[in-house]
């Protein structure tokens, strides 16, 4: 099963639509967003990923929280205040926006996949058996790179895909 | 997070798929750092 991972979209609608196209092409079953969607309207575009469940966590830049919650719920998505912790296709996943606890969560050995955002910098590495993924920003405010990552839960292989 | 947001959160759909297990957020196992920043909220 493929999972699309994205973070820090920061209202970059053009790149969000590119990400949607990529996720559709890879037939992902889940889209995991590690926060900083910002505008509620920007989240709605993820409803265009066909047959995929959208799960997000709040970032520190979200603006209108009430409408953000409502808009995501309207298309059947979910957004968690700070942490999503669950098991998808047998893989234990921890997702949060902020990087402060990432290393500790990875070192705990309790998760197969730890996802975060916030830094706008790509960080993909393994700590023991745990794969850490920060796709880097999907907007273009801080770097010249905008990326998403697709993970295959079958073997936890991952593909970094540029949006530019 | 105000009352309206909390209410919305409670009502957020948790229509998980068969292949997904949503763990109860047991924050007691989270780090002290999380606690200090009031970083997490319970969802039930």
Backbone of each chain as ProteinMPNN parsed JSONL, in Angstrom:
{"seq_chain_A": "XXXXXXXXXXXXXXXXXXXXXXXXXXXXXXXXXXXXXXXXXXXXXXXXXXXXXXXXXXXXXXXXXXXXXXXXXXXXXXXXXXXXXXXXXXXXXXXXXXXXXXXXXXXXXXXXXXXXXXXXXXXXXXXXXXXXXXXXXXXXXXXXXXXXXXXXXXXXXXXXXXXX", "coords_chain_A": {"N_chain_A": [[0.845, -1.192, 0.0], [0.498, 2.195, -0.818], [1.545, 5.295, 0.567], [1.092, 8.711, 0.612], [3.116, 11.417, 1.48], [3.234, 14.632, 2.783], [4.073, 18.003, 3.602], [3.891, 21.272, 5.153], [2.499, 22.998, 3.254], [1.498, 25.552, 3.105], [-0.465, 27.167, 1.795], [0.217, 27.002, -0.891], [-1.205, 26.668, -3.617], [-0.835, 25.829, -6.249], [1.298, 23.995, -6.094], [0.138, 22.176, -4.392], [-1.855, 21.121, -6.001], [-0.22, 19.882, -7.874], [0.895, 17.961, -6.223], [-1.365, 16.483, -5.625], [-1.884, 15.404, -8.126], [0.371, 13.788, -8.42], [0.042, 12.002, -6.276], [-2.307, 10.763, -7.059], [-1.393, 9.506, -9.374], [0.3, 7.635, -8.268], [-1.453, 6.143, -6.956], [-2.038, 6.329, -4.18], [-3.174, 5.314, -0.962], [-3.478, 6.602, 1.354], [-3.128, 9.957, 2.394], [-0.846, 11.703, 4.152], [-0.485, 14.525, 6.007], [1.758, 16.7, 7.391], [1.273, 19.125, 8.586], [0.795, 22.775, 8.768], [-0.991, 23.703, 6.755], [-2.458, 25.995, 6.481], [-4.502, 27.955, 5.02], [-7.935, 27.099, 5.157], [-9.145, 26.572, 2.714], [-7.132, 25.632, 1.133], [-6.793, 23.063, 1.961], [-8.879, 21.645, 0.927], [-8.322, 20.829, -1.635], [-7.076, 18.389, -1.397], [-9.05, 16.573, -1.366], [-9.27, 15.7, -3.867], [-7.62, 13.599, -4.293], [-7.981, 10.51, -5.329], [-9.835, 8.0, -3.801], [-8.383, 8.004, -1.474], [-7.536, 8.307, 1.952], [-7.445, 11.188, 3.923], [-5.256, 12.442, 6.267], [-4.264, 14.637, 8.742], [-2.105, 16.732, 10.747], [-2.153, 19.522, 12.96], [-0.286, 22.418, 12.152], [1.981, 25.019, 13.219], [1.226, 27.305, 12.005], [-1.377, 27.385, 11.23], [-4.38, 29.035, 10.41], [-7.422, 29.821, 10.466], [-8.857, 27.862, 12.489], [-11.336, 26.661, 13.082], [-12.835, 26.609, 10.681], [-11.017, 25.219, 9.171], [-11.032, 22.677, 10.385], [-13.691, 22.049, 9.789], [-13.794, 22.096, 6.961], [-12.063, 20.035, 6.256], [-13.291, 17.874, 7.459], [-15.589, 17.836, 5.965], [-14.941, 16.634, 3.537], [-14.374, 14.162, 4.401], [-11.942, 13.835, 5.595], [-9.408, 13.86, 8.186], [-8.143, 15.702, 10.966], [-5.686, 16.144, 13.368], [-4.932, 17.597, 16.534], [-2.185, 17.748, 17.437], [-0.731, 15.354, 17.31], [-0.715, 12.476, 15.318], [-1.263, 9.155, 15.773], [-1.075, 5.983, 14.802], [-1.84, 2.821, 13.208], [-1.212, 1.757, 10.046], [-1.895, -0.443, 7.544], [-0.429, -2.302, 8.951], [1.831, -0.932, 9.695], [3.349, 0.999, 12.124], [2.687, 4.278, 12.899], [3.799, 7.537, 13.584], [2.984, 10.865, 13.667], [3.713, 14.265, 13.61], [3.851, 17.861, 13.729], [5.982, 19.328, 14.704], [9.538, 19.247, 15.208], [10.706, 18.551, 17.642], [10.46, 16.205, 19.189], [11.076, 14.102, 17.628], [13.406, 12.471, 17.303], [13.447, 11.133, 19.697], [11.062, 9.696, 19.605], [11.59, 8.055, 17.427], [13.758, 6.593, 18.38], [12.542, 5.15, 20.304], [11.608, 2.824, 19.298], [9.041, 2.118, 18.869], [7.716, 2.731, 16.615], [7.269, 2.369, 13.091], [7.354, 4.285, 11.196], [8.077, 7.641, 11.315], [6.899, 10.841, 11.069], [7.414, 14.214, 10.235], [7.371, 17.866, 10.091], [7.66, 21.313, 9.592], [10.382, 22.356, 9.629], [10.96, 22.873, 7.021], [12.941, 21.665, 5.707], [14.297, 18.93, 4.046], [14.411, 15.715, 5.469], [15.345, 12.613, 5.643], [15.794, 9.57, 6.973], [17.082, 6.659, 8.693], [16.556, 5.388, 11.919], [17.691, 2.934, 13.685], [15.246, 0.579, 13.195], [13.378, 2.336, 12.405], [11.886, 4.511, 10.144], [12.416, 7.824, 9.424], [10.74, 10.606, 8.201], [10.791, 13.722, 6.835], [9.412, 15.438, 4.402], [10.338, 17.828, 3.528], [9.679, 21.226, 2.555], [6.627, 21.803, 0.749], [5.821, 24.029, -0.333], [7.385, 27.035, -1.535], [8.855, 28.785, -0.051], [11.221, 28.815, 1.491], [13.21, 27.236, 0.425], [14.711, 26.03, -2.623], [13.624, 23.771, -3.367], [10.82, 21.677, -3.655], [8.976, 19.162, -2.395], [7.359, 15.94, -2.295], [6.795, 12.812, -0.635], [6.509, 9.391, -1.366], [5.627, 6.498, 0.222], [5.996, 3.007, 0.266], [4.296, 0.642, 1.932], [4.782, -2.024, 1.836], [7.488, -2.702, 1.743], [8.604, -0.591, 2.935], [9.943, 1.084, 1.282], [10.841, 4.2, -0.26], [9.975, 7.047, -2.196], [11.191, 10.055, -3.329], [9.676, 12.862, -4.597], [9.81, 15.526, -6.76], [8.175, 18.691, -6.843], [8.678, 20.702, -8.529]], "CA_chain_A": [[0.0, 0.0, 0.0], [1.302, 3.421, -0.896], [1.134, 6.429, 1.397], [1.667, 9.975, 0.198], [3.482, 12.253, 2.631], [3.446, 16.019, 2.393], [4.016, 18.913, 4.741], [4.173, 22.695, 4.933], [1.986, 23.463, 1.96], [1.441, 27.021, 3.24], [-1.335, 27.82, 0.799], [0.75, 26.983, -2.264], [-2.236, 25.878, -4.289], [-0.284, 25.219, -7.465], [2.058, 22.8, -5.722], [-0.803, 21.199, -3.831], [-2.482, 20.427, -7.14], [0.797, 18.967, -8.416], [0.993, 16.831, -5.291], [-2.572, 15.666, -5.828], [-1.672, 14.665, -9.375], [1.38, 12.739, -8.145], [-0.558, 10.99, -5.397], [-3.237, 9.988, -7.883], [-0.616, 8.652, -10.275], [0.863, 6.533, -7.474], [-2.586, 5.437, -6.346], [-1.856, 6.241, -2.731], [-4.409, 5.04, -0.213], [-3.524, 7.587, 2.428], [-2.294, 11.159, 2.313], [-0.517, 12.17, 5.499], [-0.003, 15.91, 5.933], [2.383, 16.978, 8.694], [0.926, 20.42, 9.145], [0.94, 24.057, 8.087], [-1.837, 23.854, 5.56], [-2.742, 27.424, 6.647], [-5.877, 28.308, 4.675], [-8.829, 25.946, 5.033], [-9.457, 26.292, 1.305], [-6.02, 24.877, 0.554], [-6.927, 21.653, 2.338], [-9.947, 20.996, 0.154], [-7.754, 20.23, -2.844], [-6.685, 16.998, -1.141], [-10.203, 15.704, -1.622], [-9.154, 15.226, -5.252], [-6.844, 12.357, -4.344], [-9.068, 9.541, -5.459], [-9.799, 6.78, -3.007], [-7.391, 8.097, -0.403], [-7.914, 8.921, 3.233], [-6.582, 12.327, 4.248], [-5.021, 12.602, 7.703], [-3.322, 15.741, 8.952], [-1.944, 17.297, 12.085], [-2.053, 20.968, 12.903], [1.004, 23.072, 12.249], [1.961, 26.227, 14.051], [0.788, 28.467, 11.224], [-2.77, 27.29, 10.798], [-5.08, 30.262, 10.751], [-8.813, 29.665, 10.885], [-8.925, 26.451, 12.88], [-12.697, 26.132, 13.043], [-13.193, 26.283, 9.298], [-10.095, 24.165, 8.722], [-11.615, 21.418, 10.849], [-14.944, 21.787, 9.067], [-13.536, 21.811, 5.543], [-11.455, 18.71, 6.138], [-14.323, 16.89, 7.804], [-16.584, 17.806, 4.881], [-14.597, 15.645, 2.499], [-14.09, 12.877, 5.031], [-10.591, 13.779, 6.132], [-9.235, 14.018, 9.626], [-6.989, 16.487, 11.382], [-5.437, 15.983, 14.797], [-4.311, 18.82, 17.043], [-0.72, 17.755, 17.452], [-0.109, 14.066, 17.023], [-1.461, 11.319, 14.833], [-0.574, 7.924, 16.118], [-1.934, 4.887, 14.382], [-1.232, 1.751, 12.438], [-1.786, 1.644, 8.711], [-1.359, -1.609, 6.845], [0.522, -2.974, 9.83], [2.985, -0.081, 10.013], [3.04, 1.931, 13.221], [3.03, 5.612, 12.391], [3.712, 8.7, 14.47], [3.128, 12.079, 12.855], [3.519, 15.536, 14.286], [4.433, 18.941, 12.927], [7.215, 19.904, 15.25], [10.625, 18.267, 15.222], [11.376, 18.441, 18.937], [10.429, 14.874, 19.807], [11.203, 13.097, 16.575], [14.47, 11.503, 17.559], [13.05, 10.305, 20.833], [10.031, 8.773, 19.137], [12.236, 7.055, 16.574], [14.616, 5.74, 19.213], [11.706, 4.322, 21.18], [11.367, 1.54, 18.645], [7.602, 1.837, 18.861], [7.116, 3.154, 15.356], [7.956, 2.045, 11.848], [7.457, 5.502, 10.405], [7.905, 8.892, 12.074], [6.765, 11.912, 10.07], [7.306, 15.561, 10.79], [7.518, 18.964, 9.137], [8.048, 22.547, 10.276], [11.705, 22.915, 9.323], [11.015, 23.111, 5.571], [14.139, 21.01, 5.191], [14.094, 17.486, 3.89], [15.155, 14.874, 6.409], [14.906, 11.228, 5.469], [16.859, 8.742, 7.538], [16.625, 5.564, 9.538], [17.097, 5.205, 13.263], [17.422, 1.503, 13.871], [14.28, 0.11, 12.197], [12.364, 3.373, 12.196], [12.125, 5.446, 9.054], [11.996, 9.201, 9.698], [10.556, 11.355, 6.958], [10.296, 15.082, 6.647], [9.585, 15.599, 2.948], [10.738, 19.192, 3.196], [8.497, 22.026, 2.225], [5.992, 21.636, -0.559], [5.737, 25.382, -0.86], [8.71, 27.421, -2.015], [9.238, 29.979, 0.698], [12.533, 28.8, 2.13], [14.206, 26.496, -0.338], [14.396, 25.928, -4.047], [13.081, 22.442, -3.615], [9.491, 21.389, -3.121], [8.902, 17.716, -2.602], [6.527, 15.025, -1.526], [7.388, 11.476, -0.558], [5.567, 8.27, -1.401], [6.17, 5.32, 0.908], [5.31, 1.736, 0.028], [4.336, -0.074, 3.207], [5.183, -3.421, 1.636], [8.896, -2.846, 2.105], [8.986, 0.719, 3.47], [10.732, 1.859, 0.327], [10.257, 5.528, -0.397], [10.368, 7.796, -3.381], [11.091, 11.511, -3.192], [9.206, 13.372, -5.891], [9.865, 16.985, -6.797], [6.998, 19.388, -7.36], [9.105, 21.801, -9.409]], "C_chain_A": [[0.884, 1.246, 0.0], [0.671, 4.55, -0.082], [1.843, 7.674, 0.886], [1.923, 10.862, 1.411], [3.835, 13.65, 2.136], [3.408, 16.877, 3.648], [4.237, 20.349, 4.275], [3.757, 23.171, 3.543], [1.778, 24.981, 1.961], [0.693, 27.7, 2.1], [-0.806, 27.79, -0.628], [-0.141, 26.072, -3.109], [-1.688, 25.155, -5.519], [0.472, 23.93, -7.128], [1.167, 21.737, -5.089], [-1.47, 20.424, -4.965], [-1.496, 19.476, -7.818], [0.924, 17.732, -7.531], [-0.201, 15.896, -5.458], [-2.409, 14.796, -7.071], [-0.697, 13.505, -9.156], [0.771, 11.627, -7.297], [-1.569, 10.135, -6.163], [-2.487, 9.028, -8.801], [-0.041, 7.445, -9.546], [-0.217, 5.72, -6.77], [-2.409, 5.258, -4.832], [-3.207, 6.025, -2.057], [-4.569, 5.975, 0.978], [-2.662, 8.783, 2.022], [-2.09, 11.638, 3.74], [0.136, 13.539, 5.378], [0.496, 16.322, 7.317], [2.248, 18.434, 9.125], [1.375, 21.635, 8.376], [0.279, 24.035, 6.713], [-2.114, 25.348, 5.383], [-4.188, 27.757, 6.278], [-6.743, 27.056, 4.591], [-9.095, 25.572, 3.583], [-8.358, 25.448, 0.665], [-6.139, 23.388, 0.854], [-7.894, 20.916, 1.438], [-9.404, 20.297, -1.09], [-7.376, 18.767, -2.637], [-7.849, 16.029, -1.29], [-10.139, 15.133, -3.036], [-8.245, 14.01, -5.389], [-7.842, 11.208, -4.247], [-8.839, 8.303, -4.589], [-8.824, 6.804, -1.858], [-7.982, 8.768, 0.827], [-6.93, 10.042, 3.526], [-6.485, 12.475, 5.758], [-3.958, 13.678, 7.878], [-3.161, 16.013, 10.439], [-1.803, 18.81, 11.931], [-0.588, 21.406, 12.927], [0.884, 24.326, 13.087], [1.474, 27.461, 13.306], [-0.662, 28.393, 10.772], [-3.51, 28.542, 11.267], [-6.46, 30.033, 11.325], [-9.071, 28.196, 11.223], [-10.32, 25.873, 12.724], [-13.069, 25.715, 11.62], [-12.263, 25.218, 8.733], [-10.611, 22.792, 9.13], [-12.839, 21.048, 10.007], [-14.682, 21.374, 7.624], [-12.959, 20.416, 5.354], [-12.471, 17.62, 6.453], [-15.333, 16.74, 6.681], [-16.241, 16.789, 3.805], [-14.102, 14.33, 3.102], [-12.686, 12.735, 5.563], [-10.581, 13.954, 7.631], [-8.055, 14.935, 9.893], [-6.885, 16.416, 12.904], [-4.685, 17.206, 15.304], [-2.783, 18.808, 16.989], [-0.082, 16.451, 17.009], [-1.131, 13.134, 16.375], [-0.629, 10.098, 15.153], [-1.496, 6.766, 15.753], [-1.152, 3.85, 13.607], [-1.961, 1.643, 11.111], [-1.087, 0.509, 7.993], [-0.233, -2.269, 7.657], [1.728, -2.146, 10.223], [2.576, 0.965, 11.047], [3.583, 3.313, 12.868], [2.823, 6.663, 13.47], [3.921, 9.924, 13.585], [2.832, 13.305, 13.704], [4.147, 16.617, 13.417], [5.84, 19.291, 13.394], [8.312, 18.846, 15.427], [11.153, 17.893, 16.602], [11.438, 17.021, 19.493], [10.726, 13.741, 18.835], [12.243, 12.029, 16.906], [14.106, 10.566, 18.702], [11.993, 9.276, 20.425], [10.644, 7.669, 18.28], [13.051, 6.075, 17.409], [13.796, 4.814, 20.107], [11.466, 2.934, 20.594], [9.9, 1.185, 18.534], [6.944, 2.152, 17.521], [7.965, 2.711, 14.169], [8.222, 3.299, 11.027], [7.152, 6.706, 11.283], [7.96, 10.045, 11.075], [6.708, 13.249, 10.78], [7.502, 16.605, 9.703], [8.211, 20.129, 9.801], [9.363, 23.153, 9.807], [11.816, 23.362, 7.872], [12.247, 22.459, 4.946], [13.919, 19.502, 5.149], [14.99, 16.7, 4.843], [14.599, 13.459, 6.291], [16.045, 10.336, 5.93], [16.245, 7.629, 8.365], [17.319, 5.622, 10.887], [16.71, 3.788, 13.663], [16.42, 1.055, 12.801], [13.218, 1.152, 11.868], [12.786, 4.315, 11.076], [11.569, 6.815, 9.44], [11.868, 9.923, 8.369], [10.027, 12.752, 7.246], [10.5, 15.355, 5.166], [10.228, 16.921, 2.564], [9.514, 19.95, 2.747], [7.927, 21.64, 0.866], [5.61, 22.999, -1.12], [7.137, 25.784, -1.315], [9.234, 28.661, -1.286], [10.706, 29.967, 1.113], [13.606, 28.086, 1.335], [13.817, 26.51, -1.814], [13.789, 24.576, -4.391], [11.708, 22.308, -2.96], [9.203, 19.931, -3.427], [7.761, 17.079, -1.825], [7.249, 13.679, -1.511], [6.263, 10.45, -0.621], [6.262, 7.062, -0.786], [5.325, 4.107, 0.545], [5.426, 0.902, 1.298], [4.792, -1.524, 3.06], [6.618, -3.646, 2.082], [9.475, -1.556, 2.687], [9.986, 1.442, 2.551], [10.049, 3.208, 0.126], [10.816, 6.233, -1.615], [10.152, 9.281, -3.118], [10.747, 12.083, -4.558], [9.142, 14.894, -5.828], [8.574, 17.562, -7.379], [7.387, 20.506, -8.323], [9.879, 21.254, -10.61]], "O_chain_A": [[1.877, 1.329, 0.722], [-0.546, 4.728, -0.052], [3.066, 7.681, 0.746], [1.05, 11.034, 2.262], [4.621, 13.823, 1.204], [2.778, 16.51, 4.64], [4.703, 20.601, 3.164], [4.57, 23.679, 2.771], [1.875, 25.617, 0.912], [1.164, 28.68, 1.522], [-1.336, 28.489, -1.492], [0.132, 24.884, -3.286], [-2.043, 24.007, -5.787], [0.305, 22.908, -7.794], [1.416, 20.541, -5.236], [-1.627, 19.205, -4.883], [-1.878, 18.4, -8.28], [1.045, 16.608, -8.02], [-0.058, 14.674, -5.433], [-2.748, 13.613, -7.069], [-0.911, 12.394, -9.64], [0.969, 10.445, -7.578], [-1.669, 8.929, -5.939], [-2.894, 7.88, -8.981], [0.093, 6.366, -10.124], [0.07, 4.741, -6.08], [-2.609, 4.17, -4.292], [-4.24, 6.498, -2.531], [-5.658, 6.116, 1.534], [-1.614, 8.634, 1.393], [-3.051, 11.941, 4.448], [1.172, 13.694, 4.733], [-0.256, 16.294, 8.291], [3.032, 18.916, 9.944], [2.206, 21.56, 7.471], [0.894, 24.306, 5.682], [-2.016, 25.888, 4.281], [-5.03, 27.832, 7.172], [-6.324, 26.055, 4.012], [-9.253, 24.395, 3.259], [-8.621, 24.649, -0.234], [-5.647, 22.552, 0.096], [-7.754, 19.715, 1.208], [-9.96, 19.297, -1.542], [-7.356, 17.989, -3.591], [-7.657, 14.814, -1.336], [-10.864, 14.194, -3.365], [-8.113, 13.452, -6.479], [-8.458, 10.982, -3.206], [-7.791, 7.66, -4.647], [-8.467, 5.757, -1.317], [-8.813, 9.671, 0.735], [-5.719, 9.864, 3.392], [-7.496, 12.615, 6.446], [-2.9, 13.639, 7.251], [-3.965, 15.584, 11.266], [-1.379, 19.301, 10.885], [0.235, 20.829, 13.637], [-0.188, 24.648, 13.6], [1.324, 28.532, 13.894], [-1.123, 29.247, 10.014], [-3.29, 29.036, 12.373], [-6.642, 30.05, 12.542], [-9.45, 27.399, 10.364], [-10.479, 24.733, 12.288], [-13.555, 24.607, 11.392], [-12.677, 24.404, 7.908], [-10.628, 21.859, 8.327], [-13.0, 19.906, 9.575], [-15.275, 20.418, 7.126], [-13.316, 19.704, 4.415], [-12.506, 16.578, 5.798], [-15.873, 15.655, 6.463], [-17.127, 16.158, 3.228], [-13.498, 13.502, 2.421], [-12.272, 11.64, 5.943], [-11.617, 14.168, 8.259], [-7.083, 14.945, 9.138], [-7.868, 16.603, 13.621], [-3.882, 17.787, 14.573], [-2.171, 19.775, 16.536], [0.988, 16.452, 16.4], [-2.267, 13.024, 16.835], [0.559, 10.03, 14.839], [-2.568, 6.604, 16.336], [0.05, 3.992, 13.384], [-3.177, 1.462, 11.067], [0.135, 0.494, 7.85], [0.769, -2.725, 7.108], [2.565, -2.603, 11.001], [1.607, 1.702, 10.873], [4.768, 3.486, 12.582], [1.81, 6.675, 14.17], [4.904, 10.013, 12.848], [1.832, 13.364, 14.419], [4.888, 16.319, 12.48], [6.75, 19.516, 12.597], [8.03, 17.694, 15.757], [11.981, 16.988, 16.711], [12.385, 16.679, 20.201], [10.634, 12.565, 19.187], [11.977, 10.832, 16.797], [14.412, 9.374, 18.677], [12.037, 8.124, 20.857], [10.27, 6.501, 18.39], [13.03, 4.869, 17.163], [14.306, 3.811, 20.606], [11.158, 1.988, 21.32], [9.555, 0.069, 18.146], [5.762, 1.874, 17.318], [9.194, 2.681, 14.229], [9.186, 3.368, 10.264], [6.097, 6.778, 11.914], [8.932, 10.204, 10.336], [6.036, 13.397, 11.801], [7.764, 16.276, 8.546], [9.22, 19.963, 10.487], [9.438, 24.365, 9.607], [12.693, 24.159, 7.54], [12.548, 22.69, 3.775], [13.421, 18.897, 6.098], [16.175, 16.997, 4.992], [13.511, 13.161, 6.785], [17.13, 10.346, 5.348], [15.058, 7.649, 8.692], [18.521, 5.874, 10.975], [15.546, 3.497, 13.942], [16.721, 1.145, 11.611], [12.27, 0.872, 11.135], [13.899, 4.842, 11.069], [10.384, 6.943, 9.748], [12.76, 9.865, 7.522], [8.955, 12.926, 7.826], [11.637, 15.49, 4.714], [10.618, 17.116, 1.413], [8.438, 19.375, 2.58], [8.646, 21.211, -0.036], [5.133, 23.103, -2.25], [7.997, 24.916, -1.462], [9.965, 29.471, -1.854], [11.363, 31.008, 1.088], [14.795, 28.314, 1.556], [12.729, 26.949, -2.184], [13.483, 24.283, -5.547], [11.487, 22.779, -1.844], [9.19, 19.522, -4.588], [7.276, 17.621, -0.832], [8.187, 13.447, -2.274], [5.209, 10.621, -0.01], [7.342, 6.66, -1.218], [4.096, 4.174, 0.521], [6.523, 0.505, 1.691], [5.145, -2.173, 4.045], [6.931, -4.652, 2.719], [10.682, -1.446, 2.902], [10.761, 2.291, 2.992], [8.84, 3.341, 0.317], [11.967, 6.039, -2.005], [9.063, 9.704, -2.732], [11.433, 11.824, -5.547], [8.498, 15.468, -4.949], [7.971, 16.988, -8.286], [6.517, 21.182, -8.872], [10.32, 22.024, -11.463]]}, "seq_chain_B": "XXXXXXXXXXXXXXXXXXXXXXXXXXXXXXXXXXXXXXXXXXXX", "coords_chain_B": {"N_chain_B": [[-6.802, 26.534, 22.093], [-10.157, 26.921, 21.597], [-13.526, 26.538, 22.979], [-15.32, 26.012, 20.881], [-13.625, 24.987, 18.925], [-12.708, 22.739, 20.24], [-15.076, 21.313, 20.399], [-15.586, 20.827, 17.728], [-13.438, 19.214, 17.197], [-14.023, 16.964, 18.701], [-16.064, 16.05, 17.195], [-14.929, 15.368, 14.876], [-14.621, 13.263, 12.11], [-13.949, 9.847, 12.57], [-13.618, 7.716, 10.727], [-12.238, 5.111, 10.302], [-10.339, 2.981, 8.159], [-10.376, -0.552, 7.328], [-7.731, -1.414, 7.403], [-6.517, 0.21, 9.149], [-5.518, 1.175, 12.379], [-6.363, 3.231, 14.933], [-4.586, 4.591, 17.432], [-5.267, 5.068, 20.842], [-4.542, 8.143, 22.257], [-2.152, 8.015, 24.335], [-0.854, 9.981, 26.386], [0.73, 9.826, 28.544], [2.876, 8.354, 27.992], [4.327, 9.934, 26.432], [6.92, 12.356, 25.887], [8.608, 14.349, 28.404], [9.103, 16.756, 27.305], [7.044, 17.164, 25.522], [4.973, 17.427, 27.326], [5.688, 19.744, 28.66], [5.366, 21.677, 26.72], [2.729, 21.665, 26.385], [1.698, 20.192, 24.291], [0.071, 18.373, 23.224], [-3.228, 17.036, 22.851], [-5.932, 15.265, 24.207], [-7.712, 12.937, 22.301], [-10.747, 11.452, 21.981]], "CA_chain_B": [[-7.944, 25.942, 21.408], [-11.352, 27.33, 22.327], [-14.568, 25.516, 23.133], [-15.852, 25.67, 19.561], [-12.66, 24.115, 18.266], [-12.733, 21.456, 20.944], [-16.3, 20.614, 20.013], [-15.385, 20.338, 16.371], [-12.489, 18.115, 17.266], [-14.737, 15.782, 19.184], [-16.959, 15.564, 16.149], [-14.182, 15.016, 13.671], [-14.884, 11.879, 11.721], [-12.886, 8.847, 12.717], [-14.07, 6.565, 9.947], [-11.01, 4.434, 9.892], [-10.472, 1.869, 7.228], [-10.027, -1.822, 7.991], [-6.287, -1.614, 7.561], [-5.98, 1.231, 10.038], [-5.836, 1.167, 13.809], [-6.028, 4.523, 15.534], [-4.255, 4.352, 18.837], [-5.624, 6.058, 21.842], [-3.381, 8.986, 22.529], [-1.747, 7.869, 25.724], [0.194, 10.978, 26.492], [1.622, 9.546, 29.668], [4.112, 7.768, 27.474], [5.029, 10.955, 25.673], [8.079, 12.885, 26.595], [8.433, 15.523, 29.234], [9.126, 17.93, 26.443], [5.684, 17.356, 25.047], [4.154, 17.908, 28.435], [6.045, 21.128, 28.966], [4.868, 22.583, 25.701], [1.292, 21.447, 26.245], [1.815, 19.962, 22.869], [-0.88, 17.375, 22.753], [-4.553, 17.033, 23.441], [-6.536, 13.941, 24.134], [-8.839, 12.741, 21.388], [-11.418, 10.19, 22.289]], "C_chain_B": [[-9.215, 26.25, 22.21], [-12.419, 26.233, 22.333], [-15.12, 25.06, 21.786], [-14.921, 24.704, 18.833], [-12.615, 22.74, 18.921], [-13.94, 20.629, 20.544], [-16.157, 20.026, 18.611], [-14.454, 19.133, 16.353], [-13.168, 16.828, 17.709], [-15.579, 15.17, 18.077], [-16.25, 15.207, 14.855], [-14.372, 13.542, 13.36], [-13.682, 10.984, 12.024], [-13.396, 7.596, 12.008], [-12.859, 5.827, 9.427], [-11.315, 3.29, 8.943], [-10.026, 0.579, 7.917], [-8.541, -1.988, 8.261], [-5.67, -0.626, 8.544], [-6.438, 1.011, 11.48], [-5.435, 2.527, 14.359], [-5.778, 4.279, 17.01], [-4.802, 5.456, 19.711], [-4.372, 6.865, 22.166], [-3.044, 8.912, 24.014], [-0.56, 8.797, 25.966], [1.109, 10.755, 27.687], [2.938, 8.954, 29.18], [4.912, 8.77, 26.638], [6.139, 11.572, 26.527], [7.722, 14.054, 27.485], [8.395, 16.788, 28.408], [7.728, 18.22, 25.897], [4.81, 17.938, 26.142], [4.428, 19.383, 28.703], [5.455, 22.1, 27.96], [3.362, 22.482, 25.54], [0.969, 21.12, 24.794], [0.715, 19.062, 22.319], [-2.207, 17.493, 23.488], [-5.12, 15.626, 23.299], [-7.692, 13.937, 23.138], [-9.496, 11.431, 21.766], [-12.759, 10.163, 21.607]], "O_chain_B": [[-9.32, 25.872, 23.377], [-12.234, 25.154, 21.768], [-15.359, 23.872, 21.574], [-15.363, 23.738, 18.211], [-12.501, 21.716, 18.248], [-13.853, 19.413, 20.37], [-16.553, 18.89, 18.349], [-14.652, 18.175, 15.606], [-12.92, 15.753, 17.165], [-15.784, 13.957, 18.018], [-16.872, 14.8, 13.874], [-14.291, 12.688, 14.243], [-12.538, 11.349, 11.752], [-13.58, 6.549, 12.629], [-12.512, 5.917, 8.249], [-12.407, 2.722, 8.941], [-9.377, 0.617, 8.963], [-8.145, -2.628, 9.235], [-4.457, -0.619, 8.752], [-7.601, 0.702, 11.742], [-4.274, 2.921, 14.251], [-6.656, 3.816, 17.738], [-4.79, 6.631, 19.345], [-3.283, 6.313, 22.325], [-3.587, 9.656, 24.832], [0.593, 8.418, 25.766], [2.138, 11.416, 27.824], [3.967, 9.038, 29.85], [6.026, 8.484, 26.198], [6.25, 11.319, 27.727], [6.666, 14.67, 27.336], [7.738, 17.765, 28.766], [7.296, 19.371, 25.824], [4.006, 18.838, 25.899], [3.508, 20.165, 28.942], [5.087, 23.221, 28.313], [2.779, 23.13, 24.671], [0.081, 21.708, 24.178], [0.471, 19.006, 21.113], [-2.274, 17.992, 24.611], [-4.797, 14.904, 22.355], [-8.538, 14.831, 23.144], [-8.825, 10.403, 21.854], [-13.495, 9.185, 21.734]]}, "name": "protein", "num_of_chains": 2, "seq": "XXXXXXXXXXXXXXXXXXXXXXXXXXXXXXXXXXXXXXXXXXXXXXXXXXXXXXXXXXXXXXXXXXXXXXXXXXXXXXXXXXXXXXXXXXXXXXXXXXXXXXXXXXXXXXXXXXXXXXXXXXXXXXXXXXXXXXXXXXXXXXXXXXXXXXXXXXXXXXXXXXXXXXXXXXXXXXXXXXXXXXXXXXXXXXXXXXXXXXXXXXXXXXXX"}
